[in-house]
Amino acid sequence: MLRGFIKPLGIVLCGILCIHLSASAAETDTKKAATEKKTAKKESKKETKQPETSSGKSTQSSVQAETSSVKQEDENMVAATVNDENITQKEVNRLLNRIKDRITEEQVPLVTRQIVEGLINEKLFLQYIRDNKIEAPQAEVEAEINKVTVDIKSNPSLKDTPIDEVLEKHGTSLDELRKDIIISLSFERYLSKDLNDNNIKTYFEQNKAVYDGTEVKASHILVDTREMKTAEELVKAKEKINKLKVEVDGGKDFAEVAKQNSDCPSAKNGGDLGSFKRRGQMVEPFAAAAFSLKVGEVSAPVKTEFGYHIIKVTEIKQGKDVKFDDIKQQAKMDLLSEKARVLLMQLKQNAKIEIKTGA
C-alpha cells in the first residue's frame, strides 16, 4: 500500500489488514552483515565451473529448471481458506517478495504467518462489505484513485512514469490500490454513522495517555510461544507463566525471576524494556496492560503474538496537557480503528478459517 496516498482511515485499517513486519524486519546492521558474510564465504568455496551432465548441460541449469517448477506449483497451492474462499500461496509470495531483502532466512516462517494473518483479515473485511452491501459508490472509489494519480504526477521525478510502474515499485498494483480504497471508504462510511462529538470526546478522555505523550518504564517476563505447534505446548506455557506470577506475588524479586526464566533478550537486564509511549512502540495488548498499572504494580499474565507476559511498571513520566479540539480528528480516527478491531474480532469468532500446512 502507498500509505502516503491513502485516506486517513485507510492508514488506520492498514494496521489491521496489513502485516506488522517491523518487529521481524528490524534486524541490526551487524546481524545482516554477518549473514551476508557467511553467504559470501560459502559462495567463495564453490567451483566457478559447474559439472556437466551426460547431455552436456550443466547441473545448474537442471536445478534452476526444477526450482522454477516447484515455485510455480507452490504458488498454485491454497495457503488458507476464509469461509470457503481461498487465499493462494501466490498472494502470500507476492507480499513476502516485497520485504525479502529486509529479513533473514530464519525470519521467513514468522513473517509468512504474519502475511497470512493479514490476508485473512483483509478477506474477512471484504466479505463483510460484500455481504452487507456497504461498499462505497464506484464514483467515490475512482475519485480517490484519481487523487492518487494526481499526487504521484505532482512529483517531478514521477510525472512521466506510468502509474502502474510507480505502484509496482512500491510493491503493489492498481487492483490492490483499488481494493485498499474500497475497504477504506466503505468502512469510513459504515463505522462513522453513529459517531458524534460526544462519543469522540468520551473516547479522548478515556485515552488521554495516547495523546499527551505519557510514557511508562516497564520490565517483563516472557514465555515465548511463537514456535509452539501443539495445544499441549501452549497449555504448559500458560502454566509456566502462572507459576512465575505466583512466585513474584509471593515476594520473589521480579528482576531475578526475569533473569532466570524470561525468553526475551531483556532477561539479562532483569526484563527492563525501558520507556515507551501508549501506542506505536509495543503491541496493543502489552501496551494496554502496561498503561493500566501504577508504579510498582505487576500485571496478570498478558497474551500477545509473542507469548505470555508478566509486566511490572517501574516509572511513569507524565505527558503534557492536550486539548480535545487540537486532537479531535486523530481521536476520531483512533475510535474508528477501535471499532474496526472489535468488528474484526467478531468476524473471526464467527468465521470458518483454516490455515493450510506450510502456509
Contacts in CASP RR format, 6 or more apart in sequence:
PFRMAT RR
TARGET T0000
AUTHOR 0000-0000-0000
METHOD contacts of the structure
MODEL  1
MLRGFIKPLGIVLCGILCIHLSASAAETDTKKAATEKKTAKKESKKETKQ
PETSSGKSTQSSVQAETSSVKQEDENMVAATVNDENITQKEVNRLLNRIK
DRITEEQVPLVTRQIVEGLINEKLFLQYIRDNKIEAPQAEVEAEINKVTV
DIKSNPSLKDTPIDEVLEKHGTSLDELRKDIIISLSFERYLSKDLNDNNI
KTYFEQNKAVYDGTEVKASHILVDTREMKTAEELVKAKEKINKLKVEVDG
GKDFAEVAKQNSDCPSAKNGGDLGSFKRRGQMVEPFAAAAFSLKVGEVSA
PVKTEFGYHIIKVTEIKQGKDVKFDDIKQQAKMDLLSEKARVLLMQLKQN
AKIEIKTGA
1 14 0 8 1.000
1 18 0 8 1.000
1 172 0 8 1.000
1 176 0 8 1.000
1 177 0 8 1.000
1 180 0 8 1.000
2 148 0 8 1.000
2 167 0 8 1.000
2 170 0 8 1.000
2 172 0 8 1.000
2 177 0 8 1.000
3 11 0 8 1.000
3 14 0 8 1.000
4 11 0 8 1.000
5 147 0 8 1.000
5 148 0 8 1.000
5 151 0 8 1.000
5 152 0 8 1.000
6 14 0 8 1.000
6 148 0 8 1.000
6 180 0 8 1.000
6 181 0 8 1.000
6 184 0 8 1.000
7 144 0 8 1.000
7 181 0 8 1.000
7 184 0 8 1.000
7 185 0 8 1.000
7 188 0 8 1.000
8 329 0 8 1.000
8 333 0 8 1.000
9 184 0 8 1.000
9 187 0 8 1.000
9 188 0 8 1.000
9 191 0 8 1.000
9 333 0 8 1.000
9 336 0 8 1.000
9 337 0 8 1.000
10 180 0 8 1.000
10 183 0 8 1.000
10 184 0 8 1.000
10 188 0 8 1.000
11 333 0 8 1.000
12 333 0 8 1.000
12 334 0 8 1.000
12 336 0 8 1.000
12 337 0 8 1.000
12 340 0 8 1.000
13 125 0 8 1.000
13 183 0 8 1.000
13 184 0 8 1.000
13 187 0 8 1.000
13 337 0 8 1.000
13 340 0 8 1.000
14 180 0 8 1.000
15 337 0 8 1.000
16 121 0 8 1.000
16 337 0 8 1.000
16 340 0 8 1.000
16 341 0 8 1.000
16 344 0 8 1.000
17 118 0 8 1.000
17 121 0 8 1.000
17 122 0 8 1.000
17 125 0 8 1.000
17 180 0 8 1.000
17 183 0 8 1.000
18 118 0 8 1.000
18 122 0 8 1.000
19 95 0 8 1.000
19 111 0 8 1.000
19 114 0 8 1.000
19 115 0 8 1.000
19 117 0 8 1.000
19 118 0 8 1.000
20 114 0 8 1.000
20 283 0 8 1.000
21 99 0 8 1.000
21 102 0 8 1.000
21 103 0 8 1.000
21 111 0 8 1.000
21 114 0 8 1.000
23 283 0 8 1.000
24 103 0 8 1.000
24 107 0 8 1.000
24 110 0 8 1.000
24 111 0 8 1.000
24 114 0 8 1.000
25 99 0 8 1.000
25 102 0 8 1.000
25 103 0 8 1.000
25 107 0 8 1.000
25 111 0 8 1.000
27 102 0 8 1.000
27 103 0 8 1.000
27 104 0 8 1.000
27 107 0 8 1.000
31 104 0 8 1.000
32 104 0 8 1.000
35 104 0 8 1.000
35 105 0 8 1.000
50 58 0 8 1.000
50 59 0 8 1.000
50 60 0 8 1.000
51 58 0 8 1.000
51 59 0 8 1.000
52 58 0 8 1.000
52 59 0 8 1.000
53 59 0 8 1.000
53 62 0 8 1.000
74 89 0 8 1.000
74 93 0 8 1.000
75 88 0 8 1.000
75 89 0 8 1.000
75 90 0 8 1.000
75 93 0 8 1.000
76 88 0 8 1.000
76 89 0 8 1.000
76 90 0 8 1.000
77 88 0 8 1.000
77 89 0 8 1.000
77 356 0 8 1.000
78 86 0 8 1.000
78 87 0 8 1.000
78 88 0 8 1.000
78 89 0 8 1.000
78 356 0 8 1.000
79 87 0 8 1.000
79 88 0 8 1.000
79 89 0 8 1.000
79 91 0 8 1.000
79 92 0 8 1.000
79 116 0 8 1.000
79 119 0 8 1.000
79 355 0 8 1.000
79 356 0 8 1.000
79 358 0 8 1.000
79 359 0 8 1.000
80 86 0 8 1.000
80 87 0 8 1.000
80 116 0 8 1.000
80 119 0 8 1.000
80 120 0 8 1.000
80 353 0 8 1.000
80 354 0 8 1.000
80 355 0 8 1.000
80 356 0 8 1.000
80 359 0 8 1.000
81 87 0 8 1.000
81 352 0 8 1.000
81 353 0 8 1.000
81 354 0 8 1.000
81 356 0 8 1.000
82 120 0 8 1.000
82 123 0 8 1.000
82 124 0 8 1.000
82 127 0 8 1.000
82 351 0 8 1.000
82 352 0 8 1.000
82 353 0 8 1.000
83 127 0 8 1.000
83 351 0 8 1.000
83 352 0 8 1.000
83 353 0 8 1.000
84 352 0 8 1.000
85 123 0 8 1.000
85 127 0 8 1.000
87 116 0 8 1.000
87 119 0 8 1.000
87 120 0 8 1.000
87 123 0 8 1.000
89 359 0 8 1.000
91 119 0 8 1.000
92 112 0 8 1.000
92 115 0 8 1.000
92 116 0 8 1.000
92 119 0 8 1.000
92 359 0 8 1.000
95 115 0 8 1.000
95 119 0 8 1.000
96 108 0 8 1.000
96 111 0 8 1.000
96 112 0 8 1.000
96 115 0 8 1.000
98 171 0 8 1.000
99 111 0 8 1.000
103 111 0 8 1.000
110 226 0 8 1.000
112 359 0 8 1.000
113 359 0 8 1.000
116 355 0 8 1.000
116 359 0 8 1.000
120 353 0 8 1.000
120 355 0 8 1.000
121 344 0 8 1.000
122 179 0 8 1.000
122 183 0 8 1.000
124 344 0 8 1.000
124 347 0 8 1.000
124 348 0 8 1.000
124 351 0 8 1.000
125 183 0 8 1.000
125 187 0 8 1.000
125 344 0 8 1.000
125 347 0 8 1.000
126 179 0 8 1.000
126 182 0 8 1.000
126 183 0 8 1.000
127 347 0 8 1.000
128 134 0 8 1.000
128 343 0 8 1.000
128 347 0 8 1.000
129 135 0 8 1.000
129 182 0 8 1.000
129 183 0 8 1.000
129 186 0 8 1.000
129 187 0 8 1.000
132 190 0 8 1.000
134 186 0 8 1.000
134 189 0 8 1.000
134 190 0 8 1.000
135 182 0 8 1.000
135 186 0 8 1.000
136 181 0 8 1.000
136 182 0 8 1.000
136 185 0 8 1.000
136 186 0 8 1.000
136 189 0 8 1.000
140 185 0 8 1.000
141 178 0 8 1.000
141 181 0 8 1.000
141 182 0 8 1.000
141 185 0 8 1.000
144 181 0 8 1.000
144 184 0 8 1.000
144 185 0 8 1.000
145 174 0 8 1.000
145 177 0 8 1.000
145 178 0 8 1.000
145 181 0 8 1.000
148 163 0 8 1.000
148 177 0 8 1.000
149 163 0 8 1.000
152 158 0 8 1.000
152 161 0 8 1.000
152 163 0 8 1.000
152 166 0 8 1.000
153 159 0 8 1.000
158 166 0 8 1.000
163 174 0 8 1.000
164 173 0 8 1.000
164 174 0 8 1.000
167 173 0 8 1.000
167 174 0 8 1.000
167 176 0 8 1.000
167 177 0 8 1.000
187 336 0 8 1.000
187 340 0 8 1.000
188 336 0 8 1.000
191 336 0 8 1.000
191 339 0 8 1.000
191 340 0 8 1.000
191 343 0 8 1.000
192 336 0 8 1.000
195 332 0 8 1.000
195 335 0 8 1.000
195 336 0 8 1.000
197 328 0 8 1.000
199 335 0 8 1.000
200 328 0 8 1.000
200 331 0 8 1.000
200 332 0 8 1.000
200 335 0 8 1.000
201 324 0 8 1.000
201 328 0 8 1.000
201 331 0 8 1.000
203 331 0 8 1.000
203 334 0 8 1.000
203 335 0 8 1.000
203 338 0 8 1.000
204 211 0 8 1.000
204 324 0 8 1.000
204 327 0 8 1.000
204 328 0 8 1.000
204 331 0 8 1.000
205 324 0 8 1.000
207 278 0 8 1.000
207 331 0 8 1.000
207 334 0 8 1.000
208 214 0 8 1.000
208 322 0 8 1.000
209 278 0 8 1.000
209 291 0 8 1.000
210 278 0 8 1.000
210 279 0 8 1.000
210 334 0 8 1.000
211 322 0 8 1.000
211 327 0 8 1.000
211 330 0 8 1.000
211 331 0 8 1.000
212 318 0 8 1.000
212 319 0 8 1.000
212 320 0 8 1.000
212 321 0 8 1.000
212 322 0 8 1.000
213 277 0 8 1.000
213 278 0 8 1.000
213 319 0 8 1.000
213 320 0 8 1.000
214 277 0 8 1.000
214 278 0 8 1.000
214 291 0 8 1.000
214 316 0 8 1.000
214 317 0 8 1.000
214 318 0 8 1.000
214 319 0 8 1.000
215 275 0 8 1.000
215 276 0 8 1.000
215 277 0 8 1.000
215 316 0 8 1.000
215 317 0 8 1.000
215 319 0 8 1.000
216 275 0 8 1.000
216 276 0 8 1.000
216 290 0 8 1.000
216 291 0 8 1.000
216 293 0 8 1.000
216 313 0 8 1.000
216 315 0 8 1.000
216 316 0 8 1.000
216 317 0 8 1.000
217 272 0 8 1.000
217 273 0 8 1.000
217 274 0 8 1.000
217 275 0 8 1.000
217 313 0 8 1.000
217 314 0 8 1.000
217 315 0 8 1.000
217 316 0 8 1.000
217 317 0 8 1.000
218 273 0 8 1.000
218 274 0 8 1.000
218 276 0 8 1.000
218 290 0 8 1.000
218 293 0 8 1.000
218 311 0 8 1.000
218 312 0 8 1.000
218 313 0 8 1.000
218 314 0 8 1.000
219 254 0 8 1.000
219 255 0 8 1.000
219 258 0 8 1.000
219 266 0 8 1.000
219 270 0 8 1.000
219 271 0 8 1.000
219 272 0 8 1.000
219 273 0 8 1.000
219 311 0 8 1.000
219 312 0 8 1.000
219 314 0 8 1.000
220 258 0 8 1.000
220 262 0 8 1.000
220 264 0 8 1.000
220 266 0 8 1.000
220 271 0 8 1.000
220 273 0 8 1.000
220 286 0 8 1.000
220 309 0 8 1.000
220 310 0 8 1.000
220 311 0 8 1.000
220 312 0 8 1.000
221 241 0 8 1.000
221 244 0 8 1.000
221 248 0 8 1.000
221 254 0 8 1.000
221 257 0 8 1.000
221 258 0 8 1.000
221 261 0 8 1.000
221 262 0 8 1.000
221 264 0 8 1.000
221 271 0 8 1.000
221 309 0 8 1.000
221 310 0 8 1.000
222 262 0 8 1.000
222 263 0 8 1.000
222 264 0 8 1.000
222 306 0 8 1.000
222 307 0 8 1.000
222 308 0 8 1.000
222 309 0 8 1.000
223 237 0 8 1.000
223 240 0 8 1.000
223 241 0 8 1.000
223 244 0 8 1.000
223 261 0 8 1.000
223 262 0 8 1.000
223 263 0 8 1.000
223 307 0 8 1.000
223 308 0 8 1.000
223 309 0 8 1.000
224 263 0 8 1.000
224 264 0 8 1.000
224 306 0 8 1.000
224 307 0 8 1.000
225 233 0 8 1.000
225 234 0 8 1.000
225 237 0 8 1.000
225 306 0 8 1.000
225 307 0 8 1.000
225 308 0 8 1.000
226 305 0 8 1.000
226 306 0 8 1.000
226 307 0 8 1.000
228 234 0 8 1.000
228 237 0 8 1.000
237 307 0 8 1.000
237 308 0 8 1.000
238 301 0 8 1.000
238 308 0 8 1.000
240 261 0 8 1.000
240 308 0 8 1.000
241 301 0 8 1.000
241 308 0 8 1.000
241 309 0 8 1.000
241 310 0 8 1.000
242 301 0 8 1.000
244 257 0 8 1.000
244 261 0 8 1.000
244 310 0 8 1.000
245 298 0 8 1.000
245 300 0 8 1.000
245 301 0 8 1.000
245 310 0 8 1.000
247 257 0 8 1.000
248 254 0 8 1.000
248 257 0 8 1.000
248 298 0 8 1.000
248 310 0 8 1.000
248 312 0 8 1.000
249 298 0 8 1.000
254 270 0 8 1.000
254 298 0 8 1.000
254 312 0 8 1.000
255 270 0 8 1.000
255 271 0 8 1.000
255 272 0 8 1.000
256 270 0 8 1.000
258 266 0 8 1.000
258 267 0 8 1.000
258 270 0 8 1.000
258 271 0 8 1.000
259 267 0 8 1.000
259 268 0 8 1.000
259 270 0 8 1.000
259 271 0 8 1.000
260 267 0 8 1.000
261 267 0 8 1.000
262 270 0 8 1.000
262 271 0 8 1.000
264 271 0 8 1.000
266 272 0 8 1.000
266 273 0 8 1.000
272 314 0 8 1.000
275 315 0 8 1.000
275 317 0 8 1.000
276 282 0 8 1.000
276 287 0 8 1.000
276 290 0 8 1.000
278 287 0 8 1.000
278 291 0 8 1.000
279 287 0 8 1.000
280 287 0 8 1.000
281 287 0 8 1.000
282 290 0 8 1.000
283 304 0 8 1.000
283 305 0 8 1.000
283 306 0 8 1.000
285 302 0 8 1.000
285 303 0 8 1.000
285 304 0 8 1.000
286 302 0 8 1.000
286 304 0 8 1.000
286 309 0 8 1.000
286 311 0 8 1.000
289 299 0 8 1.000
289 302 0 8 1.000
289 309 0 8 1.000
289 311 0 8 1.000
290 299 0 8 1.000
290 311 0 8 1.000
290 313 0 8 1.000
292 299 0 8 1.000
293 299 0 8 1.000
293 311 0 8 1.000
293 312 0 8 1.000
293 313 0 8 1.000
294 313 0 8 1.000
294 316 0 8 1.000
295 313 0 8 1.000
295 314 0 8 1.000
295 315 0 8 1.000
295 316 0 8 1.000
296 312 0 8 1.000
296 313 0 8 1.000
296 314 0 8 1.000
297 312 0 8 1.000
297 313 0 8 1.000
298 310 0 8 1.000
298 311 0 8 1.000
298 312 0 8 1.000
299 309 0 8 1.000
299 310 0 8 1.000
299 311 0 8 1.000
299 312 0 8 1.000
300 310 0 8 1.000
301 308 0 8 1.000
301 309 0 8 1.000
301 310 0 8 1.000
302 308 0 8 1.000
302 309 0 8 1.000
302 310 0 8 1.000
302 311 0 8 1.000
303 309 0 8 1.000
324 331 0 8 1.000
END
